[in-house]
């Protein structure tokens, strides 16, 4: 995975997320949309086999980088919780 910040203002950011697909970006978008400071969270993949996805986030004034960091931590916690539950049930 490679991240490139294409554009950032006080409350908006566009990030190219090379090497990823709908799997990561859809989860990230969902977690972002649960944040009260996020007005818009979406991503676009122009062509599934030849283009890289671009994430767009707009906040109510909160720093979009901080909001994405928080969402990433929440995603990691959700994955850790799933692993623990799966290990318990898979015995």
N, CA, C and O atoms as a printed pandas DataFrame, in Angstrom:
     atom_number atom_name residue_name chain_id  residue_number  x_coord  y_coord  z_coord
0              1         N          UNK        A               1    0.842   -1.165    0.000
1              2        CA          UNK        A               1    0.000    0.000    0.000
2              3         C          UNK        A               1    0.896    1.239    0.000
3              4         O          UNK        A               1    1.932    1.290    0.662
4              5         N          UNK        A               2    0.460    2.213   -0.756
5              6        CA          UNK        A               2    1.177    3.487   -0.802
6              7         C          UNK        A               2    0.151    4.616   -0.767
7              8         O          UNK        A               2   -0.802    4.620   -1.546
8              9         N          UNK        A               3    0.348    5.568    0.137
9             10        CA          UNK        A               3   -0.565    6.695    0.269
10            11         C          UNK        A               3    0.066    7.951   -0.301
11            12         O          UNK        A               3    1.240    8.236   -0.065
12            13         N          UNK        A               4   -0.735    8.702   -1.059
13            14        CA          UNK        A               4   -0.297    9.984   -1.580
14            15         C          UNK        A               4   -1.390   10.998   -1.301
15            16         O          UNK        A               4   -2.519   10.842   -1.766
16            17         N          UNK        A               5   -1.062   12.038   -0.543
17            18        CA          UNK        A               5   -2.036   13.103   -0.314
18            19         C          UNK        A               5   -2.054   13.971   -1.562
19            20         O          UNK        A               5   -1.073   14.639   -1.889
20            21         N          UNK        A               6   -3.186   13.950   -2.252
21            22        CA          UNK        A               6   -3.323   14.697   -3.496
22            23         C          UNK        A               6   -3.686   16.151   -3.243
23            24         O          UNK        A               6   -3.261   17.048   -3.970
24            25         N          UNK        A               7   -4.486   16.371   -2.191
25            26        CA          UNK        A               7   -4.934   17.719   -1.884
26            27         C          UNK        A               7   -5.414   17.732   -0.432
27            28         O          UNK        A               7   -6.082   16.802    0.018
28            29         N          UNK        A               8   -5.064   18.798    0.295
29            30        CA          UNK        A               8   -5.554   18.941    1.666
30            31         C          UNK        A               8   -5.802   20.406    1.954
31            32         O          UNK        A               8   -4.963   21.267    1.690
32            33         N          UNK        A               9   -6.987   20.667    2.508
33            34        CA          UNK        A               9   -7.304   21.993    3.021
34            35         C          UNK        A               9   -7.574   21.825    4.509
35            36         O          UNK        A               9   -7.303   20.767    5.078
36            37         N          UNK        A              10   -8.099   22.851    5.130
37            38        CA          UNK        A              10   -8.365   22.767    6.558
38            39         C          UNK        A              10   -9.331   21.671    6.947
39            40         O          UNK        A              10   -9.180   21.056    8.003
40            41         N          UNK        A              11  -10.341   21.412    6.093
41            42        CA          UNK        A              11  -11.342   20.416    6.462
42            43         C          UNK        A              11  -11.605   19.369    5.372
43            44         O          UNK        A              11  -12.564   18.605    5.480
44            45         N          UNK        A              12  -10.780   19.321    4.337
45            46        CA          UNK        A              12  -10.943   18.320    3.270
46            47         C          UNK        A              12   -9.607   17.679    2.922
47            48         O          UNK        A              12   -8.544   18.283    3.069
48            49         N          UNK        A              13   -9.695   16.440    2.457
49            50        CA          UNK        A              13   -8.484   15.746    2.020
50            51         C          UNK        A              13   -8.839   14.750    0.925
51            52         O          UNK        A              13   -9.891   14.113    0.967
52            53         N          UNK        A              14   -7.959   14.625   -0.044
53            54        CA          UNK        A              14   -8.012   13.601   -1.086
54            55         C          UNK        A              14   -6.737   12.787   -0.978
55            56         O          UNK        A              14   -5.638   13.341   -1.018
56            57         N          UNK        A              15   -6.874   11.472   -0.841
57            58        CA          UNK        A              15   -5.707   10.604   -0.698
58            59         C          UNK        A              15   -5.801    9.463   -1.699
59            60         O          UNK        A              15   -6.797    8.742   -1.745
60            61         N          UNK        A              16   -4.753    9.310   -2.500
61            62        CA          UNK        A              16   -4.668    8.137   -3.381
62            63         C          UNK        A              16   -4.121    6.987   -2.540
63            64         O          UNK        A              16   -3.119    7.129   -1.841
64            65         N          UNK        A              17   -4.809    5.836   -2.626
65            66        CA          UNK        A              17   -4.450    4.673   -1.820
66            67         C          UNK        A              17   -4.045    3.549   -2.779
67            68         O          UNK        A              17   -4.844    2.667   -3.092
68            69         N          UNK        A              18   -2.813    3.597   -3.230
69            70        CA          UNK        A              18   -2.317    2.626   -4.214
70            71         C          UNK        A              18   -2.202    1.243   -3.591
71            72         O          UNK        A              18   -1.748    1.092   -2.457
72            73         N          UNK        A              19   -2.618    0.246   -4.343
73            74        CA          UNK        A              19   -2.478   -1.132   -3.904
74            75         C          UNK        A              19   -3.657   -1.646   -3.081
75            76         O          UNK        A              19   -3.607   -2.766   -2.574
76            77         N          UNK        A              20   -4.705   -0.855   -2.940
77            78        CA          UNK        A              20   -5.873   -1.291   -2.182
78            79         C          UNK        A              20   -7.108   -1.303   -3.072
79            80         O          UNK        A              20   -7.102   -0.788   -4.190
80            81         N          UNK        A              21   -8.165   -1.906   -2.541
81            82        CA          UNK        A              21   -9.405   -2.052   -3.300
82            83         C          UNK        A              21  -10.590   -1.666   -2.413
83            84         O          UNK        A              21  -10.433   -1.024   -1.375
84            85         N          UNK        A              22  -11.764   -2.074   -2.851
85            86        CA          UNK        A              22  -12.986   -1.781   -2.104
86            87         C          UNK        A              22  -12.934   -2.332   -0.680
87            88         O          UNK        A              22  -13.539   -1.755    0.223
88            89         N          UNK        A              23  -12.232   -3.420   -0.470
89            90        CA          UNK        A              23  -12.235   -4.088    0.838
90            91         C          UNK        A              23  -11.821   -3.126    1.948
91            92         O          UNK        A              23  -12.563   -2.946    2.914
92            93         N          UNK        A              24  -10.680   -2.521    1.828
93            94        CA          UNK        A              24  -10.203   -1.602    2.860
94            95         C          UNK        A              24  -10.972   -0.287    2.835
95            96         O          UNK        A              24  -11.389    0.214    3.879
96            97         N          UNK        A              25  -11.157    0.266    1.648
97            98        CA          UNK        A              25  -11.749    1.597    1.552
98            99         C          UNK        A              25  -13.216    1.628    1.957
99           100         O          UNK        A              25  -13.676    2.624    2.515
100          101         N          UNK        A              26  -13.951    0.574    1.690
101          102        CA          UNK        A              26  -15.355    0.555    2.094
102          103         C          UNK        A              26  -15.468    0.513    3.620
103          104         O          UNK        A              26  -16.316    1.191    4.199
104          105         N          UNK        A              27  -14.622   -0.275    4.263
105          106        CA          UNK        A              27  -14.629   -0.320    5.730
106          107         C          UNK        A              27  -14.224    1.032    6.308
107          108         O          UNK        A              27  -14.853    1.521    7.246
108          109         N          UNK        A              28  -13.177    1.636    5.752
109          110        CA          UNK        A              28  -12.721    2.940    6.228
110          111         C          UNK        A              28  -13.815    3.990    6.055
111          112         O          UNK        A              28  -14.064    4.788    6.958
112          113         N          UNK        A              29  -14.458    3.985    4.903
113          114        CA          UNK        A              29  -15.547    4.936    4.649
114          115         C          UNK        A              29  -16.664    4.760    5.678
115          116         O          UNK        A              29  -17.184    5.745    6.202
116          117         N          UNK        A              30  -17.029    3.533    5.962
117          118        CA          UNK        A              30  -18.099    3.254    6.916
118          119         C          UNK        A              30  -17.751    3.761    8.314
119          120         O          UNK        A              30  -18.582    4.376    8.982
120          121         N          UNK        A              31  -16.536    3.504    8.746
121          122        CA          UNK        A              31  -16.101    3.967   10.069
122          123         C          UNK        A              31  -16.051    5.494   10.096
123          124         O          UNK        A              31  -16.466    6.108   11.079
124          125         N          UNK        A              32  -15.553    6.104    9.040
125          126        CA          UNK        A              32  -15.495    7.562    8.979
126          127         C          UNK        A              32  -16.890    8.177    9.079
127          128         O          UNK        A              32  -17.082    9.178    9.770
128          129         N          UNK        A              33  -17.850    7.585    8.397
129          130        CA          UNK        A              33  -19.204    8.141    8.405
130          131         C          UNK        A              33  -19.876    8.040    9.774
131          132         O          UNK        A              33  -20.876    8.715   10.019
132          133         N          UNK        A              34  -19.349    7.218   10.655
133          134        CA          UNK        A              34  -19.863    7.130   12.020
134          135         C          UNK        A              34  -19.285    8.205   12.930
135          136         O          UNK        A              34  -19.704    8.323   14.082
136          137         N          UNK        A              35  -18.336    8.986   12.438
137          138        CA          UNK        A              35  -17.718   10.061   13.211
138          139         C          UNK        A              35  -18.560   11.326   13.066
139          140         O          UNK        A              35  -18.857   11.747   11.948
140          141         N          UNK        A              36  -18.942   11.928   14.178
141          142        CA          UNK        A              36  -19.817   13.105   14.139
142          143         C          UNK        A              36  -19.199   14.305   13.424
143          144         O          UNK        A              36  -19.922   15.205   12.998
144          145         N          UNK        A              37  -17.880   14.331   13.287
145          146        CA          UNK        A              37  -17.215   15.453   12.627
146          147         C          UNK        A              37  -17.112   15.280   11.107
147          148         O          UNK        A              37  -16.730   16.214   10.403
148          149         N          UNK        A              38  -17.448   14.102   10.606
149          150        CA          UNK        A              38  -17.327   13.828    9.172
150          151         C          UNK        A              38  -18.627   14.176    8.464
151          152         O          UNK        A              38  -19.690   13.646    8.789
152          153         N          UNK        A              39  -18.527   15.071    7.497
153          154        CA          UNK        A              39  -19.683   15.441    6.680
154          155         C          UNK        A              39  -19.794   14.536    5.459
155          156         O          UNK        A              39  -20.888   14.105    5.094
156          157         N          UNK        A              40  -18.654   14.250    4.830
157          158        CA          UNK        A              40  -18.618   13.390    3.646
158          159         C          UNK        A              40  -17.402   12.478    3.757
159          160         O          UNK        A              40  -16.308   12.919    4.108
160          161         N          UNK        A              41  -17.609   11.213    3.455
161          162        CA          UNK        A              41  -16.506   10.257    3.322
162          163         C          UNK        A              41  -16.890    9.342    2.173
163          164         O          UNK        A              41  -17.917    8.663    2.221
164          165         N          UNK        A              42  -16.066    9.329    1.154
165          166        CA          UNK        A              42  -16.340    8.500   -0.005
166          167         C          UNK        A              42  -15.025    8.177   -0.695
167          168         O          UNK        A              42  -13.980    8.739   -0.367
168          169         N          UNK        A              43  -15.092    7.273   -1.645
169          170        CA          UNK        A              43  -13.914    6.981   -2.448
170          171         C          UNK        A              43  -14.359    6.669   -3.865
171          172         O          UNK        A              43  -15.520    6.349   -4.119
172          173         N          UNK        A              44  -13.411    6.771   -4.774
173          174        CA          UNK        A              44  -13.707    6.514   -6.180
174          175         C          UNK        A              44  -12.591    5.677   -6.777
175          176         O          UNK        A              44  -11.409    5.925   -6.539
176          177         N          UNK        A              45  -12.985    4.690   -7.551
177          178        CA          UNK        A              45  -12.033    3.906   -8.334
178          179         C          UNK        A              45  -12.495    4.030   -9.781
179          180         O          UNK        A              45  -13.493    3.426  -10.174
180          181         N          UNK        A              46  -11.769    4.812  -10.571
181          182        CA          UNK        A              46  -12.189    5.080  -11.953
182          183         C          UNK        A              46  -12.301    3.808  -12.776
183          184         O          UNK        A              46  -13.281    3.612  -13.495
184          185         N          UNK        A              47  -11.302    2.948  -12.673
185          186        CA          UNK        A              47  -11.305    1.684  -13.407
186          187         C          UNK        A              47  -10.698    0.626  -12.490
187          188         O          UNK        A              47   -9.584    0.808  -11.999
188          189         N          UNK        A              48  -11.406   -0.469  -12.254
189          190        CA          UNK        A              48  -10.961   -1.428  -11.241
190          191         C          UNK        A              48   -9.624   -2.113  -11.507
191          192         O          UNK        A              48   -8.990   -2.591  -10.567
192          193         N          UNK        A              49   -9.188   -2.171  -12.734
193          194        CA          UNK        A              49   -7.929   -2.874  -13.003
194          195         C          UNK        A              49   -6.757   -1.959  -13.321
195          196         O          UNK        A              49   -5.609   -2.402  -13.296
196          197         N          UNK        A              50   -7.022   -0.695  -13.619
197          198        CA          UNK        A              50   -5.889    0.161  -14.006
198          199         C          UNK        A              50   -5.769    1.458  -13.209
199          200         O          UNK        A              50   -4.815    2.208  -13.415
200          201         N          UNK        A              51   -6.698    1.740  -12.313
201          202        CA          UNK        A              51   -6.577    2.982  -11.550
202          203         C          UNK        A              51   -6.536    2.701  -10.057
203          204         O          UNK        A              51   -6.969    1.646   -9.595
204          205         N          UNK        A              52   -6.017    3.647   -9.328
205          206        CA          UNK        A              52   -5.899    3.535   -7.878
206          207         C          UNK        A              52   -7.070    4.281   -7.234
207          208         O          UNK        A              52   -7.495    5.321   -7.738
208          209         N          UNK        A              53   -7.584    3.763   -6.138
209          210        CA          UNK        A              53   -8.692    4.447   -5.465
210          211         C          UNK        A              53   -8.240    5.759   -4.830
211          212         O          UNK        A              53   -7.097    5.910   -4.398
212          213         N          UNK        A              54   -9.177    6.696   -4.792
213          214        CA          UNK        A              54   -8.941    7.989   -4.154
214          215         C          UNK        A              54  -10.010    8.188   -3.084
215          216         O          UNK        A              54  -11.207    8.152   -3.371
216          217         N          UNK        A              55   -9.563    8.398   -1.854
217          218        CA          UNK        A              55  -10.440    8.642   -0.717
218          219         C          UNK        A              55  -10.650   10.140   -0.584
219          220         O          UNK        A              55   -9.702   10.918   -0.690
220          221         N          UNK        A              56  -11.905   10.548   -0.349
221          222        CA          UNK        A              56  -12.224   11.951   -0.108
222          223         C          UNK        A              56  -12.946   12.062    1.222
223          224         O          UNK        A              56  -13.905   11.333    1.479
224          225         N          UNK        A              57  -12.488   12.970    2.063
225          226        CA          UNK        A              57  -13.114   13.197    3.366
226          227         C          UNK        A              57  -13.276   14.702    3.569
227          228         O          UNK        A              57  -12.350   15.480    3.340
228          229         N          UNK        A              58  -14.483   15.093    4.006
229          230        CA          UNK        A              58  -14.733   16.479    4.407
230          231         C          UNK        A              58  -15.299   16.457    5.823
231          232         O          UNK        A              58  -16.198   15.675    6.132
232          233         N          UNK        A              59  -14.764   17.322    6.674
233          234        CA          UNK        A              59  -15.204   17.392    8.068
234          235         C          UNK        A              59  -15.908   18.721    8.334
235          236         O          UNK        A              59  -15.987   19.591    7.466
236          237         N          UNK        A              60  -16.406   18.850    9.536
237          238        CA          UNK        A              60  -17.055   20.087    9.967
238          239         C          UNK        A              60  -16.047   21.125   10.457
239          240         O          UNK        A              60  -16.428   22.121   11.072
240          241         N          UNK        A              61  -14.804   20.900   10.196
241          242        CA          UNK        A              61  -13.735   21.796   10.654
242          243         C          UNK        A              61  -12.632   21.045   11.366
243          244         O          UNK        A              61  -11.534   21.569   11.552
244          245         N          UNK        A              62  -12.923   19.812   11.766
245          246        CA          UNK        A              62  -11.899   18.975   12.391
246          247         C          UNK        A              62  -10.822   18.645   11.365
247          248         O          UNK        A              62  -11.102   18.589   10.168
248          249         N          UNK        A              63   -9.609   18.431   11.819
249          250        CA          UNK        A              63   -8.508   18.083   10.921
250          251         C          UNK        A              63   -8.799   16.714   10.310
251          252         O          UNK        A              63   -8.929   15.733   11.042
252          253         N          UNK        A              64   -8.904   16.627    8.980
253          254        CA          UNK        A              64   -9.222   15.341    8.356
254          255         C          UNK        A              64   -8.161   14.270    8.593
255          256         O          UNK        A              64   -8.479   13.081    8.611
256          257         N          UNK        A              65   -6.917   14.671    8.773
257          258        CA          UNK        A              65   -5.870   13.687    9.055
258          259         C          UNK        A              65   -6.116   13.048   10.425
259          260         O          UNK        A              65   -5.997   11.832   10.574
260          261         N          UNK        A              66   -6.453   13.858   11.413
261          262        CA          UNK        A              66   -6.751   13.314   12.738
262          263         C          UNK        A              66   -7.966   12.390   12.698
263          264         O          UNK        A              66   -7.986   11.354   13.364
264          265         N          UNK        A              67   -8.969   12.765   11.923
265          266        CA          UNK        A              67  -10.184   11.959   11.807
266          267         C          UNK        A              67   -9.866   10.603   11.166
267          268         O          UNK        A              67  -10.390    9.576   11.597
268          269         N          UNK        A              68   -9.018   10.598   10.150
269          270        CA          UNK        A              68   -8.643    9.343    9.482
270          271         C          UNK        A              68   -7.788    8.478   10.416
271          272         O          UNK        A              68   -7.941    7.257   10.442
272          273         N          UNK        A              69   -6.898    9.103   11.174
273          274        CA          UNK        A              69   -6.098    8.344   12.152
274          275         C          UNK        A              69   -7.013    7.656   13.160
275          276         O          UNK        A              69   -6.825    6.481   13.477
276          277         N          UNK        A              70   -8.002    8.389   13.661
277          278        CA          UNK        A              70   -8.932    7.820   14.641
278          279         C          UNK        A              70   -9.717    6.661   14.019
279          280         O          UNK        A              70   -9.895    5.618   14.649
280          281         N          UNK        A              71  -10.180    6.847   12.789
281          282        CA          UNK        A              71  -10.935    5.789   12.107
282          283         C          UNK        A              71  -10.067    4.553   11.900
283          284         O          UNK        A              71  -10.546    3.428   12.041
284          285         N          UNK        A              72   -8.805    4.752   11.569
285          286        CA          UNK        A              72   -7.884    3.624   11.374
286          287         C          UNK        A              72   -7.706    2.829   12.658
287          288         O          UNK        A              72   -7.668    1.599   12.635
288          289         N          UNK        A              73   -7.598    3.534   13.776
289          290        CA          UNK        A              73   -7.478    2.855   15.074
290          291         C          UNK        A              73   -8.750    2.073   15.394
291          292         O          UNK        A              73   -8.681    0.963   15.921
292          293         N          UNK        A              74   -9.903    2.645   15.079
293          294        CA          UNK        A              74  -11.173    1.950   15.307
294          295         C          UNK        A              74  -11.272    0.691   14.446
295          296         O          UNK        A              74  -11.757   -0.345   14.900
296          297         N          UNK        A              75  -10.809    0.791   13.201
297          298        CA          UNK        A              75  -10.807   -0.379   12.320
298          299         C          UNK        A              75   -9.908   -1.476   12.875
299          300         O          UNK        A              75  -10.279   -2.650   12.864
300          301         N          UNK        A              76   -8.740   -1.102   13.355
301          302        CA          UNK        A              76   -7.814   -2.085   13.917
302          303         C          UNK        A              76   -8.434   -2.765   15.134
303          304         O          UNK        A              76   -8.280   -3.973   15.315
304          305         N          UNK        A              77   -9.134   -1.995   15.969
305          306        CA          UNK        A              77   -9.795   -2.572   17.137
306          307         C          UNK        A              77  -10.893   -3.544   16.711
307          308         O          UNK        A              77  -11.026   -4.623   17.290
308          309         N          UNK        A              78  -11.679   -3.170   15.703
309          310        CA          UNK        A              78  -12.723   -4.065   15.208
310          311         C          UNK        A              78  -12.122   -5.375   14.697
311          312         O          UNK        A              78  -12.663   -6.451   14.950
312          313         N          UNK        A              79  -11.016   -5.281   13.989
313          314        CA          UNK        A              79  -10.350   -6.486   13.484
314          315         C          UNK        A              79   -9.817   -7.335   14.631
315          316         O          UNK        A              79   -9.953   -8.559   14.609
316          317         N          UNK        A              80   -9.213   -6.699   15.634
317          318        CA          UNK        A              80   -8.717   -7.432   16.804
318          319         C          UNK        A              80   -9.860   -8.126   17.538
319          320         O          UNK        A              80   -9.729   -9.277   17.954
320          321         N          UNK        A              81  -10.987   -7.419   17.696
321          322        CA          UNK        A              81  -12.151   -8.019   18.358
322          323         C          UNK        A              81  -12.658   -9.229   17.576
323          324         O          UNK        A              81  -13.021  -10.247   18.165
324          325         N          UNK        A              82  -12.680   -9.116   16.259
325          326        CA          UNK        A              82  -13.128  -10.232   15.429
326          327         C          UNK        A              82  -12.197  -11.433   15.591
327          328         O          UNK        A              82  -12.651  -12.567   15.741
328          329         N          UNK        A              83  -10.906  -11.170   15.560
329          330        CA          UNK        A              83   -9.919  -12.268   15.709
330          331         C          UNK        A              83  -10.118  -12.992   17.031
331          332         O          UNK        A              83  -10.127  -14.222   17.072
332          333         N          UNK        A              84  -10.280  -12.227   18.125
333          334        CA          UNK        A              84  -10.488  -12.838   19.438
334          335         C          UNK        A              84  -11.760  -13.691   19.461
335          336         O          UNK        A              84  -11.750  -14.818   19.955
336          337         N          UNK        A              85  -12.843  -13.149   18.927
337          338        CA          UNK        A              85  -14.097  -13.894   18.916
338          339         C          UNK        A              85  -13.999  -15.126   18.022
339          340         O          UNK        A              85  -14.499  -16.196   18.369
340          341         N          UNK        A              86  -13.362  -14.969   16.888
341          342        CA          UNK        A              86  -13.220  -16.111   15.967
342          343         C          UNK        A              86  -12.402  -17.216   16.600
343          344         O          UNK        A              86  -12.778  -18.385   16.520
344          345         N          UNK        A              87  -11.280  -16.865   17.231
345          346        CA          UNK        A              87  -10.459  -17.874   17.895
346          347         C          UNK        A              87  -11.240  -18.610   18.971
347          348         O          UNK        A              87  -11.104  -19.823   19.125
348          349         N          UNK        A              88  -12.060  -17.871   19.719
349          350        CA          UNK        A              88  -12.856  -18.468   20.787
350          351         C          UNK        A              88  -13.890  -19.431   20.205
351          352         O          UNK        A              88  -14.073  -20.526   20.738
352          353         N          UNK        A              89  -14.561  -19.050   19.135
353          354        CA          UNK        A              89  -15.613  -19.873   18.546
354          355         C          UNK        A              89  -15.076  -21.000   17.690
355          356         O          UNK        A              89  -15.770  -21.993   17.470
356          357         N          UNK        A              90  -13.860  -20.866   17.205
357          358        CA          UNK        A              90  -13.288  -21.861   16.287
358          359         C          UNK        A              90  -12.607  -23.015   17.015
359          360         O          UNK        A              90  -12.063  -23.908   16.365
360          361         N          UNK        A              91  -12.621  -23.020   18.324
361          362        CA          UNK        A              91  -11.964  -24.084   19.092
362          363         C          UNK        A              91  -12.699  -25.386   18.953
363          364         O          UNK        A              91  -12.288  -26.391   19.531
